[in-house]
Amino acid sequence: MATQKIAKIKDVSLRNKINRLSVVYDVTKDMNALIELDQCYRTLVDRLCRVFNANIASLMLIDKKKNELVIEAASGLKEEIVKQARIKLGQGIAGWVAKELKPLLIKDIDDHPRFKNKNYKKVTKYSTNSLLSVPLLVNKELVGVLNITDRKDKKRFNKGDLDLLVSIAQQAAISVRNFKQYKELTRVNDEKNKFISNLAHELKSPLATVKEGVNLVADGVLGEVNDKQKQSLLISIDSVTRLVRLIDNLLDISRMETGNLKMKRELADLNSLIRNAEKSFAPLASKHSVSLKVILPDEPIKIWVDCDKIFEVFANLLSNAIKYNKANGSVVFEAVDKDTEVLISVRDSGCGIPKDDLPKVFQRFSNLSLSKNGNVDSTGLGLSIAKEIVDLHKGRIEVESELGEGSKFNIFLPKDLRSAR
């Protein structure tokens, strides 16, 4: 329908411009619709062959380290040519275009003063003398070169063809640059996640040994210890525990970024999970002079969850509620059965969260003003991980807080994922 409307436009110049814009839009739209880099490049050269009625099209990208062009995708060229072709800037047609940053139309290679060469067609495997070559530029920086040759109807390319390819190149260059940057960022991110994973596993084993050894001493298994010594040992155990939790958080972040954080759901008693969390954090609450109260319904709440991951959510919320509380403060840990879902809340009487910080609560590495005296360290990972885990359970987590009045975190979890929206 759009093509028919364009064809009815009487002004030839306007009609040509609209046709050109339509082609540019279609080509770049097809490229940007793809995620895989190779598919994007392949789509570009295939579309160029159709648009220009050509047998051969190629996309060459700049290798800045070697100062040469490499064929990244091609249509109509033999595989061995694609693999072997590497052109220094300034050499050959594409090399000249890359060096001069100028588009080039060659109607007949035999008549061209710069590239006239009897063996050219034999070397390049072209069957016609006419070709187009234009640079891919983003902010005057070279990304690569587009080449078109060998028209199927044996006609020569013209100025209109060159203008169209230049217009396509202007838009394609941005897409290619973005794809290249995405590919590099993905590679760096993969390396980072691999490093974090390896480092975390290397650290956890000796830390477990240290913790077990200190526990044996603190418990008096290896000999009697006095109260001051035991207190020091308990502080060391607490520090090791926090370090292990930090390592686990880093591992979780790495798994989330790679999509490898798996849920092992099972039918569990939520009341029991909450009671276990209460027992685990009662010593920390006592140490900080904070009362920890649990409110549960009389009847068990059956829910499909990954018990370890949900416990991790509880651990992050309870740890923060205790650490950022006031002396002689309180934490209320409550669960309410709401038919198809359950509401779990952790409410504290602590310092609260400034209004400006509330939108950043669940962001990674966010630096929140949670402590009045600034003496509590935080990595900014716990709450972001808690949200990720809740999201994977098809639930949601929300926060209510006023500065100086404490905070309340509400978790809504579907009891059965089959009923979740």
DRENDO-1510 file (C-alpha; in Angstrom, 1 decimal, always signed):
<recs>
REC; n; res; u; v; w
REC; 1; MET; +0.0; +0.0; +0.0 .
REC; 2; ALA; +2.8; +2.4; +0.9 .
REC; 3; THR; +4.6; +1.6; -2.3 .
REC; 4; GLN; +1.5; +2.4; -4.4 .
REC; 5; LYS; +1.1; +5.7; -2.7 .
REC; 6; ILE; +4.7; +6.7; -3.3 .
REC; 7; ALA; +4.3; +5.7; -7.0 .
REC; 8; LYS; +1.5; +8.2; -7.4 .
REC; 9; ILE; +3.6; +11.1; -6.4 .
REC; 10; LYS; +4.2; +13.2; -9.5 .
REC; 11; ASP; +7.4; +15.0; -8.5 .
REC; 12; VAL; +10.1; +12.6; -9.6 .
REC; 13; SER; +12.8; +14.1; -7.3 .
REC; 14; LEU; +10.5; +13.9; -4.2 .
REC; 15; ARG; +9.4; +10.4; -5.2 .
REC; 16; ASN; +13.0; +9.2; -5.4 .
REC; 17; LYS; +13.9; +10.7; -2.0 .
REC; 18; ILE; +10.9; +9.1; -0.4 .
REC; 19; ASN; +11.8; +5.7; -2.0 .
REC; 20; ARG; +15.3; +6.1; -0.7 .
REC; 21; LEU; +14.2; +6.8; +2.8 .
REC; 22; SER; +11.8; +3.9; +2.7 .
REC; 23; VAL; +14.6; +1.5; +1.6 .
REC; 24; VAL; +17.0; +2.9; +4.3 .
REC; 25; TYR; +14.3; +2.4; +7.0 .
REC; 26; ASP; +13.5; -1.2; +5.9 .
REC; 27; VAL; +17.2; -2.2; +5.9 .
REC; 28; THR; +18.0; -0.7; +9.3 .
REC; 29; LYS; +14.8; -2.0; +10.8 .
REC; 30; ASP; +15.7; -5.5; +9.7 .
REC; 31; MET; +19.1; -5.2; +11.2 .
REC; 32; ASN; +18.0; -3.8; +14.5 .
REC; 33; ALA; +15.3; -6.4; +15.0 .
REC; 34; LEU; +18.0; -9.0; +15.5 .
REC; 35; ILE; +20.0; -9.7; +18.6 .
REC; 36; GLU; +22.7; -12.1; +17.3 .
REC; 37; LEU; +25.6; -10.2; +15.8 .
REC; 38; ASP; +26.2; -12.6; +12.9 .
REC; 39; GLN; +22.6; -12.6; +11.9 .
REC; 40; CYS; +22.5; -8.8; +11.9 .
REC; 41; TYR; +25.5; -8.6; +9.6 .
REC; 42; ARG; +24.2; -11.4; +7.4 .
REC; 43; THR; +20.8; -9.7; +7.1 .
REC; 44; LEU; +22.5; -6.4; +6.0 .
REC; 45; VAL; +24.5; -7.9; +3.1 .
REC; 46; ASP; +21.5; -10.0; +2.0 .
REC; 47; ARG; +19.3; -7.0; +1.9 .
REC; 48; LEU; +21.9; -5.0; +0.0 .
REC; 49; CYS; +22.0; -7.6; -2.7 .
REC; 50; ARG; +18.2; -7.4; -3.1 .
REC; 51; VAL; +18.0; -3.6; -3.0 .
REC; 52; PHE; +20.8; -3.2; -5.6 .
REC; 53; ASN; +20.0; -6.3; -7.6 .
REC; 54; ALA; +23.6; -7.4; -7.1 .
REC; 55; ASN; +25.2; -10.8; -6.8 .
REC; 56; ILE; +27.9; -9.7; -4.3 .
REC; 57; ALA; +27.8; -7.5; -1.2 .
REC; 58; SER; +30.2; -7.4; +1.7 .
REC; 59; LEU; +30.6; -5.7; +5.0 .
REC; 60; MET; +34.2; -5.1; +6.1 .
REC; 61; LEU; +35.0; -3.9; +9.6 .
REC; 62; ILE; +38.1; -2.1; +10.8 .
REC; 63; ASP; +40.7; -3.9; +12.9 .
REC; 64; LYS; +42.2; -0.9; +14.6 .
REC; 65; LYS; +45.1; -2.9; +16.1 .
REC; 66; LYS; +46.3; -4.1; +12.7 .
REC; 67; ASN; +45.0; -1.1; +10.8 .
REC; 68; GLU; +43.3; -3.3; +8.2 .
REC; 69; LEU; +39.8; -4.2; +7.0 .
REC; 70; VAL; +38.4; -7.7; +7.5 .
REC; 71; ILE; +35.3; -9.2; +5.9 .
REC; 72; GLU; +32.7; -9.7; +8.6 .
REC; 73; ALA; +29.8; -10.8; +6.4 .
REC; 74; ALA; +29.4; -11.3; +2.7 .
REC; 75; SER; +26.8; -12.5; +0.2 .
REC; 76; GLY; +28.0; -14.0; -3.1 .
REC; 77; LEU; +31.6; -14.5; -2.1 .
REC; 78; LYS; +33.3; -17.9; -1.6 .
REC; 79; GLU; +34.0; -18.8; +2.0 .
REC; 80; GLU; +37.8; -19.0; +1.5 .
REC; 81; ILE; +37.8; -15.4; +0.1 .
REC; 82; VAL; +35.8; -14.2; +3.1 .
REC; 83; LYS; +38.2; -15.9; +5.6 .
REC; 84; GLN; +41.5; -14.8; +3.8 .
REC; 85; ALA; +40.7; -11.3; +2.8 .
REC; 86; ARG; +42.5; -8.7; +4.9 .
REC; 87; ILE; +43.1; -5.3; +3.3 .
REC; 88; LYS; +45.4; -2.6; +4.7 .
REC; 89; LEU; +44.1; +0.9; +4.8 .
REC; 90; GLY; +45.0; +2.7; +1.5 .
REC; 91; GLN; +45.3; -0.6; -0.4 .
REC; 92; GLY; +42.8; -1.5; -3.1 .
REC; 93; ILE; +39.3; +0.0; -3.5 .
REC; 94; ALA; +37.9; -0.7; +0.0 .
REC; 95; GLY; +41.3; +0.3; +1.5 .
REC; 96; TRP; +41.3; +3.6; -0.3 .
REC; 97; VAL; +37.7; +4.3; +0.8 .
REC; 98; ALA; +38.6; +3.5; +4.4 .
REC; 99; LYS; +41.6; +5.8; +4.3 .
REC; 100; GLU; +40.1; +8.7; +2.5 .
REC; 101; LEU; +36.7; +8.3; +4.2 .
REC; 102; LYS; +34.9; +9.0; +0.9 .
REC; 103; PRO; +32.3; +7.0; -1.0 .
REC; 104; LEU; +33.3; +5.7; -4.4 .
REC; 105; LEU; +31.3; +4.8; -7.5 .
REC; 106; ILE; +33.2; +3.0; -10.3 .
REC; 107; LYS; +31.2; +2.6; -13.4 .
REC; 108; ASP; +33.9; +0.7; -15.3 .
REC; 109; ILE; +37.1; -0.5; -13.5 .
REC; 110; ASP; +39.0; -0.7; -16.8 .
REC; 111; ASP; +38.5; +3.1; -17.3 .
REC; 112; HIS; +39.3; +4.2; -13.8 .
REC; 113; PRO; +42.6; +6.0; -13.5 .
REC; 114; ARG; +43.5; +4.8; -10.0 .
REC; 115; PHE; +42.2; +1.2; -10.0 .
REC; 116; LYS; +42.7; +0.3; -13.6 .
REC; 117; ASN; +44.1; -3.3; -13.6 .
REC; 118; LYS; +43.6; -6.0; -16.2 .
REC; 119; ASN; +43.8; -8.7; -13.6 .
REC; 120; TYR; +41.4; -7.0; -11.2 .
REC; 121; LYS; +38.3; -8.9; -12.1 .
REC; 122; LYS; +40.1; -12.2; -12.0 .
REC; 123; VAL; +41.6; -11.5; -8.5 .
REC; 124; THR; +38.4; -10.3; -7.0 .
REC; 125; LYS; +36.1; -12.8; -8.7 .
REC; 126; TYR; +33.8; -10.1; -10.1 .
REC; 127; SER; +32.1; -10.6; -13.5 .
REC; 128; THR; +31.2; -6.9; -14.1 .
REC; 129; ASN; +33.3; -3.7; -14.1 .
REC; 130; SER; +30.9; -1.6; -12.0 .
REC; 131; LEU; +30.9; -1.4; -8.2 .
REC; 132; LEU; +30.1; +0.8; -5.1 .
REC; 133; SER; +32.2; +1.2; -2.0 .
REC; 134; VAL; +31.2; +3.5; +0.9 .
REC; 135; PRO; +32.7; +4.1; +4.4 .
REC; 136; LEU; +30.7; +3.4; +7.6 .
REC; 137; LEU; +31.2; +6.4; +9.8 .
REC; 138; VAL; +30.0; +7.4; +13.2 .
REC; 139; ASN; +31.0; +10.9; +14.2 .
REC; 140; LYS; +33.7; +10.9; +11.5 .
REC; 141; GLU; +35.2; +7.7; +13.0 .
REC; 142; LEU; +35.6; +4.8; +10.7 .
REC; 143; VAL; +33.7; +1.6; +11.6 .
REC; 144; GLY; +34.0; -0.3; +8.3 .
REC; 145; VAL; +33.2; -0.3; +4.6 .
REC; 146; LEU; +30.2; -1.5; +2.6 .
REC; 147; ASN; +30.9; -2.9; -0.9 .
REC; 148; ILE; +28.4; -3.7; -3.7 .
REC; 149; THR; +29.3; -5.2; -7.1 .
REC; 150; ASP; +28.2; -7.5; -9.9 .
REC; 151; ARG; +24.7; -6.4; -10.9 .
REC; 152; LYS; +22.6; -9.3; -12.0 .
REC; 153; ASP; +21.2; -7.3; -15.0 .
REC; 154; LYS; +24.8; -6.5; -16.1 .
REC; 155; LYS; +24.1; -2.7; -15.9 .
REC; 156; ARG; +26.4; -0.2; -14.3 .
REC; 157; PHE; +25.8; +1.5; -11.0 .
REC; 158; ASN; +24.9; +5.2; -11.1 .
REC; 159; LYS; +24.9; +8.3; -8.9 .
REC; 160; GLY; +21.5; +7.4; -7.5 .
REC; 161; ASP; +22.7; +4.0; -6.4 .
REC; 162; LEU; +25.7; +5.6; -4.7 .
REC; 163; ASP; +23.4; +8.1; -2.8 .
REC; 164; LEU; +21.2; +5.3; -1.7 .
REC; 165; LEU; +24.1; +3.2; -0.4 .
REC; 166; VAL; +25.5; +6.3; +1.4 .
REC; 167; SER; +22.2; +6.8; +3.1 .
REC; 168; ILE; +22.0; +3.2; +4.2 .
REC; 169; ALA; +25.6; +3.3; +5.4 .
REC; 170; GLN; +24.9; +6.4; +7.6 .
REC; 171; GLN; +22.2; +4.4; +9.5 .
REC; 172; ALA; +23.9; +1.0; +9.3 .
REC; 173; ALA; +27.1; +2.4; +10.8 .
REC; 174; ILE; +25.4; +3.3; +14.0 .
REC; 175; SER; +23.8; -0.1; +14.3 .
REC; 176; VAL; +27.2; -1.8; +13.5 .
REC; 177; ARG; +29.0; +0.3; +16.0 .
REC; 178; ASN; +26.4; -0.4; +18.7 .
REC; 179; PHE; +26.5; -4.2; +18.0 .
REC; 180; LYS; +30.3; -4.1; +18.2 .
REC; 181; GLN; +30.2; -2.3; +21.5 .
REC; 182; TYR; +27.6; -4.8; +22.8 .
REC; 183; LYS; +29.7; -7.7; +21.7 .
REC; 184; GLU; +32.8; -6.3; +23.5 .
REC; 185; LEU; +30.8; -5.5; +26.6 .
REC; 186; THR; +29.4; -9.0; +26.6 .
REC; 187; ARG; +32.9; -10.5; +26.3 .
REC; 188; VAL; +34.2; -8.3; +29.2 .
REC; 189; ASN; +31.1; -9.1; +31.3 .
REC; 190; ASP; +31.6; -12.9; +30.7 .
REC; 191; GLU; +35.3; -12.6; +31.7 .
REC; 192; LYS; +34.3; -10.7; +34.8 .
REC; 193; ASN; +31.7; -13.2; +35.8 .
REC; 194; LYS; +34.1; -16.1; +35.2 .
REC; 195; PHE; +36.7; -14.3; +37.4 .
REC; 196; ILE; +34.2; -13.7; +40.2 .
REC; 197; SER; +33.0; -17.3; +40.1 .
REC; 198; ASN; +36.5; -18.7; +40.2 .
REC; 199; LEU; +37.6; -16.3; +43.0 .
REC; 200; ALA; +34.5; -16.9; +45.1 .
REC; 201; HIS; +35.0; -20.7; +45.0 .
REC; 202; GLU; +38.7; -20.3; +45.8 .
REC; 203; LEU; +37.8; -18.1; +48.9 .
REC; 204; LYS; +34.9; -20.1; +50.3 .
REC; 205; SER; +36.8; -23.3; +51.0 .
REC; 206; PRO; +39.6; -21.8; +53.2 .
REC; 207; LEU; +37.0; -19.5; +54.9 .
REC; 208; ALA; +34.9; -22.6; +55.8 .
REC; 209; THR; +38.0; -24.1; +57.3 .
REC; 210; VAL; +38.8; -21.0; +59.3 .
REC; 211; LYS; +35.3; -20.7; +60.6 .
REC; 212; GLU; +35.2; -24.3; +61.7 .
REC; 213; GLY; +38.5; -24.0; +63.5 .
REC; 214; VAL; +37.5; -20.8; +65.3 .
REC; 215; ASN; +34.2; -22.5; +66.3 .
REC; 216; LEU; +36.0; -25.4; +67.8 .
REC; 217; VAL; +38.2; -23.0; +69.9 .
REC; 218; ALA; +35.2; -20.9; +70.9 .
REC; 219; ASP; +33.2; -24.0; +72.0 .
REC; 220; GLY; +36.1; -25.1; +74.2 .
REC; 221; VAL; +36.7; -28.3; +72.3 .
REC; 222; LEU; +40.4; -27.6; +72.1 .
REC; 223; GLY; +40.7; -26.3; +75.6 .
REC; 224; GLU; +39.1; -23.9; +78.1 .
REC; 225; VAL; +38.7; -20.2; +77.0 .
REC; 226; ASN; +37.8; -17.3; +79.2 .
REC; 227; ASP; +34.9; -14.9; +78.5 .
REC; 228; LYS; +37.1; -12.2; +76.8 .
REC; 229; GLN; +38.7; -14.8; +74.6 .
REC; 230; LYS; +35.3; -16.2; +73.6 .
REC; 231; GLN; +33.9; -12.8; +72.9 .
REC; 232; SER; +36.8; -12.1; +70.5 .
REC; 233; LEU; +36.4; -15.5; +68.8 .
REC; 234; LEU; +32.6; -14.8; +68.3 .
REC; 235; ILE; +33.4; -11.5; +66.7 .
REC; 236; SER; +35.8; -13.3; +64.3 .
REC; 237; ILE; +33.1; -15.9; +63.5 .
REC; 238; ASP; +30.6; -13.1; +62.8 .
REC; 239; SER; +33.1; -11.5; +60.5 .
REC; 240; VAL; +33.8; -14.7; +58.6 .
REC; 241; THR; +30.1; -15.3; +58.3 .
REC; 242; ARG; +29.6; -11.8; +56.8 .
REC; 243; LEU; +32.4; -12.4; +54.4 .
REC; 244; VAL; +31.0; -15.7; +53.2 .
REC; 245; ARG; +27.6; -14.0; +52.7 .
REC; 246; LEU; +29.3; -11.3; +50.6 .
REC; 247; ILE; +30.9; -14.0; +48.5 .
REC; 248; ASP; +27.6; -15.7; +48.1 .
REC; 249; ASN; +26.0; -12.4; +47.0 .
REC; 250; LEU; +28.7; -11.8; +44.4 .
REC; 251; LEU; +28.1; -15.4; +43.1 .
REC; 252; ASP; +24.4; -14.7; +42.9 .
REC; 253; ILE; +25.0; -11.5; +41.0 .
REC; 254; SER; +27.2; -13.3; +38.6 .
REC; 255; ARG; +24.6; -16.1; +38.1 .
REC; 256; MET; +21.8; -13.5; +37.6 .
REC; 257; GLU; +23.8; -11.7; +34.9 .
REC; 258; THR; +24.4; -14.9; +33.0 .
REC; 259; GLY; +20.9; -16.3; +33.6 .
REC; 260; ASN; +22.3; -19.2; +35.6 .
REC; 261; LEU; +20.5; -18.5; +38.9 .
REC; 262; LYS; +18.3; -21.5; +39.0 .
REC; 263; MET; +15.3; -22.1; +41.3 .
REC; 264; LYS; +14.8; -25.5; +43.0 .
REC; 265; ARG; +11.2; -25.1; +44.1 .
REC; 266; GLU; +9.5; -27.5; +46.5 .
REC; 267; LEU; +6.4; -27.5; +48.6 .
REC; 268; ALA; +7.4; -26.1; +52.0 .
REC; 269; ASP; +6.0; -24.9; +55.3 .
REC; 270; LEU; +6.6; -21.1; +55.3 .
REC; 271; ASN; +6.1; -20.9; +59.1 .
REC; 272; SER; +9.0; -23.3; +59.5 .
REC; 273; LEU; +11.2; -21.3; +57.2 .
REC; 274; ILE; +10.5; -18.1; +59.2 .
REC; 275; ARG; +11.1; -19.9; +62.5 .
REC; 276; ASN; +14.5; -21.1; +61.2 .
REC; 277; ALA; +15.4; -17.6; +60.1 .
REC; 278; GLU; +14.4; -16.3; +63.6 .
REC; 279; LYS; +16.7; -18.8; +65.3 .
REC; 280; SER; +19.6; -17.9; +63.0 .
REC; 281; PHE; +19.3; -14.2; +63.7 .
REC; 282; ALA; +18.4; -14.2; +67.3 .
REC; 283; PRO; +22.0; -14.1; +68.4 .
REC; 284; LEU; +22.7; -11.1; +66.1 .
REC; 285; ALA; +19.6; -9.3; +67.5 .
REC; 286; SER; +20.7; -10.0; +71.1 .
REC; 287; LYS; +24.2; -8.7; +70.3 .
REC; 288; HIS; +22.7; -5.4; +69.0 .
REC; 289; SER; +20.1; -5.2; +71.9 .
REC; 290; VAL; +17.2; -5.5; +69.4 .
REC; 291; SER; +14.1; -7.6; +70.2 .
REC; 292; LEU; +13.1; -9.9; +67.4 .
REC; 293; LYS; +9.4; -10.9; +67.3 .
REC; 294; VAL; +7.7; -13.3; +65.0 .
REC; 295; ILE; +4.0; -13.3; +64.2 .
REC; 296; LEU; +2.6; -16.3; +62.3 .
REC; 297; PRO; -0.9; -17.7; +61.7 .
REC; 298; ASP; -1.9; -20.8; +63.7 .
REC; 299; GLU; -2.2; -22.9; +60.6 .
REC; 300; PRO; +0.8; -23.8; +58.5 .
REC; 301; ILE; +1.3; -21.9; +55.2 .
REC; 302; LYS; +2.1; -24.3; +52.3 .
REC; 303; ILE; +4.0; -22.6; +49.5 .
REC; 304; TRP; +6.1; -23.6; +46.5 .
REC; 305; VAL; +9.5; -21.9; +46.9 .
REC; 306; ASP; +13.2; -22.4; +46.6 .
REC; 307; CYS; +13.8; -22.7; +50.4 .
REC; 308; ASP; +17.5; -21.7; +50.3 .
REC; 309; LYS; +16.8; -18.7; +48.1 .
REC; 310; ILE; +13.8; -17.5; +50.2 .
REC; 311; PHE; +15.9; -17.9; +53.3 .
REC; 312; GLU; +18.5; -15.7; +51.7 .
REC; 313; VAL; +15.8; -13.0; +51.2 .
REC; 314; PHE; +14.9; -13.3; +54.8 .
REC; 315; ALA; +18.5; -13.2; +55.9 .
REC; 316; ASN; +19.2; -9.9; +53.9 .
REC; 317; LEU; +16.1; -8.2; +55.3 .
REC; 318; LEU; +16.6; -9.3; +58.9 .
REC; 319; SER; +20.3; -8.5; +58.8 .
REC; 320; ASN; +19.5; -4.9; +57.7 .
REC; 321; ALA; +16.7; -4.5; +60.1 .
REC; 322; ILE; +18.9; -5.4; +63.0 .
REC; 323; LYS; +22.1; -3.6; +61.9 .
REC; 324; TYR; +20.4; -0.3; +61.1 .
REC; 325; ASN; +18.2; -0.4; +64.2 .
REC; 326; LYS; +18.3; +1.7; +67.3 .
REC; 327; ALA; +19.6; +0.5; +70.7 .
REC; 328; ASN; +16.8; -1.4; +72.4 .
REC; 329; GLY; +14.9; -1.3; +69.1 .
REC; 330; SER; +12.6; -3.9; +67.7 .
REC; 331; VAL; +12.1; -6.0; +64.6 .
REC; 332; VAL; +8.7; -7.7; +63.8 .
REC; 333; PHE; +8.8; -10.6; +61.3 .
REC; 334; GLU; +5.3; -11.5; +60.2 .
REC; 335; ALA; +3.5; -13.7; +57.7 .
REC; 336; VAL; -0.2; -13.3; +56.6 .
REC; 337; ASP; -2.0; -15.9; +54.5 .
REC; 338; LYS; -4.0; -14.1; +51.8 .
REC; 339; ASP; -5.6; -17.0; +50.0 .
REC; 340; THR; -3.6; -17.4; +46.7 .
REC; 341; GLU; -0.6; -15.4; +48.0 .
REC; 342; VAL; +1.2; -14.7; +51.2 .
REC; 343; LEU; +2.4; -11.4; +52.6 .
REC; 344; ILE; +5.7; -11.5; +54.5 .
REC; 345; SER; +6.8; -8.3; +56.2 .
REC; 346; VAL; +9.9; -7.3; +58.1 .
REC; 347; ARG; +9.3; -4.1; +60.1 .
REC; 348; ASP; +12.0; -2.3; +62.2 .
REC; 349; SER; +12.2; +0.7; +64.5 .
REC; 350; GLY; +15.5; +1.8; +63.0 .
REC; 351; CYS; +16.8; +5.0; +61.4 .
REC; 352; GLY; +14.6; +4.7; +58.3 .
REC; 353; ILE; +15.4; +5.6; +54.7 .
REC; 354; PRO; +15.5; +9.1; +53.4 .
REC; 355; LYS; +12.8; +9.8; +50.8 .
REC; 356; ASP; +15.3; +10.6; +48.1 .
REC; 357; ASP; +16.9; +7.2; +48.6 .
REC; 358; LEU; +13.7; +5.1; +48.4 .
REC; 359; PRO; +13.8; +4.7; +44.5 .
REC; 360; LYS; +17.4; +3.4; +44.8 .
REC; 361; VAL; +16.7; +0.8; +47.5 .
REC; 362; PHE; +16.7; -2.2; +45.2 .
REC; 363; GLN; +19.5; -1.0; +42.9 .
REC; 364; ARG; +22.9; -2.8; +42.9 .
REC; 365; PHE; +25.7; -1.1; +44.8 .
REC; 366; SER; +23.4; +1.8; +45.8 .
REC; 367; ASN; +24.9; +3.9; +48.6 .
REC; 368; LEU; +22.0; +4.6; +50.9 .
REC; 369; SER; +22.1; +6.9; +54.0 .
REC; 370; LEU; +20.9; +4.1; +56.3 .
REC; 371; SER; +23.0; +4.8; +59.4 .
REC; 372; LYS; +22.8; +7.9; +61.5 .
REC; 373; ASN; +26.4; +7.8; +62.5 .
REC; 374; GLY; +27.7; +6.2; +59.3 .
REC; 375; ASN; +29.5; +3.3; +61.0 .
REC; 376; VAL; +27.7; +0.5; +59.3 .
REC; 377; ASP; +29.2; -0.8; +56.1 .
REC; 378; SER; +27.1; -2.1; +53.2 .
REC; 379; THR; +27.9; -3.5; +49.7 .
REC; 380; GLY; +24.5; -2.5; +48.3 .
REC; 381; LEU; +24.0; -6.0; +47.0 .
REC; 382; GLY; +21.6; -7.7; +49.5 .
REC; 383; LEU; +18.4; -5.9; +48.7 .
REC; 384; SER; +19.0; -6.1; +44.9 .
REC; 385; ILE; +19.5; -9.8; +45.2 .
REC; 386; ALA; +16.4; -10.2; +47.4 .
REC; 387; LYS; +14.4; -8.4; +44.7 .
REC; 388; GLU; +15.8; -10.7; +42.0 .
REC; 389; ILE; +14.9; -13.8; +43.9 .
REC; 390; VAL; +11.4; -12.5; +44.7 .
REC; 391; ASP; +11.0; -11.7; +41.0 .
REC; 392; LEU; +12.0; -15.2; +40.0 .
REC; 393; HIS; +9.3; -16.5; +42.3 .
REC; 394; LYS; +6.8; -14.3; +40.4 .
REC; 395; GLY; +6.3; -12.1; +43.4 .
REC; 396; ARG; +7.0; -8.5; +44.3 .
REC; 397; ILE; +8.8; -6.7; +47.1 .
REC; 398; GLU; +8.0; -3.2; +48.3 .
REC; 399; VAL; +9.4; -0.8; +50.9 .
REC; 400; GLU; +7.7; +1.7; +53.2 .
REC; 401; SER; +9.9; +4.0; +55.3 .
REC; 402; GLU; +10.2; +7.4; +57.0 .
REC; 403; LEU; +13.4; +8.9; +58.2 .
REC; 404; GLY; +13.8; +8.3; +61.9 .
REC; 405; GLU; +10.7; +6.2; +62.0 .
REC; 406; GLY; +12.0; +2.8; +60.8 .
REC; 407; SER; +11.3; +0.8; +57.6 .
REC; 408; LYS; +8.9; -2.0; +56.5 .
REC; 409; PHE; +9.6; -4.4; +53.7 .
REC; 410; ASN; +6.6; -6.3; +52.3 .
REC; 411; ILE; +7.1; -9.4; +50.2 .
REC; 412; PHE; +4.1; -10.8; +48.2 .
REC; 413; LEU; +4.6; -14.4; +47.0 .
REC; 414; PRO; +2.2; -16.6; +45.1 .
REC; 415; LYS; +1.6; -19.8; +47.1 .
REC; 416; ASP; +1.5; -21.7; +43.8 .
REC; 417; LEU; +3.2; -20.3; +40.6 .
REC; 418; ARG; +0.5; -21.8; +38.5 .
REC; 419; SER; -1.8; -19.1; +40.0 .
REC; 420; ALA; +0.7; -16.3; +39.5 .
REC; 421; ARG; +0.1; -13.7; +36.8 .
</recs>
